[in-house]
Amino acid sequence: MNTLIMAGPHWGAAGGIAPIFPIVWALLWAGFIALAVVSWRRGWWGPRRAHAAASPTASAASAASPTASAERILAERYARGEMTDDEYFERMSVLRGGSS
């Protein structure tokens, strides 16, 4: 066997295409890992994640808080600077059922 290895320049580990094999294996494993990550994130593999509109918990959350959209609008207006601190807190307390 050593005679075959020593006979030709292409059979040794240092010459020919032998250095390419570790690169091919590394690319193959990187491809498998990338495929797994993409599959996981898109929901092709792993636990199924329902979309927010189709989720039964999303409808339950909106039924539990009928003022959630109004609170979100107030928060957006407050973040844009359209209302002062006092106005924001007063309107939030009215929405949540407190006295102003």
One Martini backbone bead per residue (centre of mass of N, CA, C, O) as a GRO file, in nm:
protein
  100
    1MET     BB    1   0.057   0.064  -0.020
    2ASN     BB    2   0.304   0.252  -0.005
    3THR     BB    3   0.374   0.227  -0.300
    4LEU     BB    4   0.125   0.376  -0.411
    5ILE     BB    5   0.168   0.644  -0.263
    6MET     BB    6   0.470   0.690  -0.374
    7ALA     BB    7   0.436   0.672  -0.689
    8GLY     BB    8   0.243   0.920  -0.687
    9PRO     BB    9   0.160   1.264  -0.662
   10HIS     BB   10  -0.170   1.218  -0.611
   11TRP     BB   11  -0.171   1.023  -0.338
   12GLY     BB   12  -0.103   1.224  -0.148
   13ALA     BB   13  -0.195   1.449   0.105
   14ALA     BB   14  -0.028   1.709  -0.020
   15GLY     BB   15  -0.156   1.643  -0.296
   16GLY     BB   16  -0.369   1.754  -0.514
   17ILE     BB   17  -0.716   1.720  -0.393
   18ALA     BB   18  -0.705   1.679  -0.078
   19PRO     BB   19  -0.757   1.982   0.037
   20ILE     BB   20  -1.066   1.993  -0.057
   21PHE     BB   21  -1.227   1.805   0.137
   22PRO     BB   22  -1.256   1.989   0.392
   23ILE     BB   23  -1.409   2.210   0.242
   24VAL     BB   24  -1.650   2.041   0.155
   25TRP     BB   25  -1.739   1.959   0.441
   26ALA     BB   26  -1.780   2.244   0.551
   27LEU     BB   27  -1.996   2.328   0.341
   28LEU     BB   28  -2.197   2.107   0.406
   29TRP     BB   29  -2.243   2.181   0.707
   30ALA     BB   30  -2.326   2.474   0.656
   31GLY     BB   31  -2.576   2.399   0.488
   32PHE     BB   32  -2.726   2.239   0.707
   33ILE     BB   33  -2.742   2.469   0.913
   34ALA     BB   34  -2.887   2.675   0.732
   35LEU     BB   35  -3.136   2.499   0.678
   36ALA     BB   36  -3.224   2.474   0.974
   37VAL     BB   37  -3.262   2.774   1.033
   38VAL     BB   38  -3.465   2.837   0.809
   39SER     BB   39  -3.673   2.625   0.893
   40TRP     BB   40  -3.725   2.734   1.177
   41ARG     BB   41  -3.807   3.034   1.101
   42ARG     BB   42  -4.044   2.936   0.887
   43GLY     BB   43  -4.181   2.655   1.009
   44TRP     BB   44  -4.085   2.368   0.883
   45TRP     BB   45  -3.943   2.330   1.169
   46GLY     BB   46  -4.079   2.250   1.451
   47PRO     BB   47  -4.258   2.457   1.610
   48ARG     BB   48  -4.565   2.576   1.571
   49ARG     BB   49  -4.656   2.901   1.448
   50ALA     BB   50  -4.896   3.113   1.475
   51HIS     BB   51  -5.062   3.356   1.367
   52ALA     BB   52  -5.204   3.632   1.500
   53ALA     BB   53  -5.486   3.614   1.352
   54ALA     BB   54  -5.518   3.284   1.405
   55SER     BB   55  -5.500   3.314   1.700
   56PRO     BB   56  -5.672   3.242   1.992
   57THR     BB   57  -5.512   3.438   2.184
   58ALA     BB   58  -5.563   3.703   2.033
   59SER     BB   59  -5.873   3.712   2.074
   60ALA     BB   60  -5.863   3.693   2.384
   61ALA     BB   61  -5.701   3.956   2.429
   62SER     BB   62  -5.907   4.149   2.290
   63ALA     BB   63  -6.147   4.069   2.479
   64ALA     BB   64  -6.006   4.153   2.752
   65SER     BB   65  -5.919   4.434   2.581
   66PRO     BB   66  -6.109   4.685   2.440
   67THR     BB   67  -5.874   4.931   2.483
   68ALA     BB   68  -5.606   4.865   2.328
   69SER     BB   69  -5.620   5.052   2.076
   70ALA     BB   70  -5.646   5.319   2.231
   71GLU     BB   71  -5.381   5.291   2.390
   72ARG     BB   72  -5.198   5.279   2.141
   73ILE     BB   73  -5.273   5.557   2.027
   74LEU     BB   74  -5.187   5.720   2.271
   75ALA     BB   75  -4.891   5.627   2.271
   76GLU     BB   76  -4.823   5.740   1.991
   77ARG     BB   77  -4.894   6.037   2.049
   78TYR     BB   78  -4.695   6.065   2.285
   79ALA     BB   79  -4.437   5.991   2.121
   80ARG     BB   80  -4.480   6.240   1.914
   81GLY     BB   81  -4.586   6.498   2.103
   82GLU     BB   82  -4.914   6.568   2.111
   83MET     BB   83  -4.883   6.521   2.429
   84THR     BB   84  -4.887   6.536   2.750
   85ASP     BB   85  -4.857   6.386   3.043
   86ASP     BB   86  -5.130   6.463   3.161
   87GLU     BB   87  -5.306   6.381   2.922
   88TYR     BB   88  -5.224   6.088   2.908
   89PHE     BB   89  -5.297   5.997   3.201
   90GLU     BB   90  -5.592   6.087   3.191
   91ARG     BB   91  -5.684   5.909   2.948
   92MET     BB   92  -5.596   5.638   3.066
   93SER     BB   93  -5.779   5.647   3.318
   94VAL     BB   94  -6.044   5.657   3.160
   95LEU     BB   95  -6.008   5.391   3.004
   96ARG     BB   96  -5.962   5.218   3.285
   97GLY     BB   97  -6.196   5.353   3.491
   98GLY     BB   98  -6.109   5.605   3.603
   99SER     BB   99  -6.074   5.903   3.744
  100SER     BB  100  -5.991   6.249   3.648
   0.00000   0.00000   0.00000
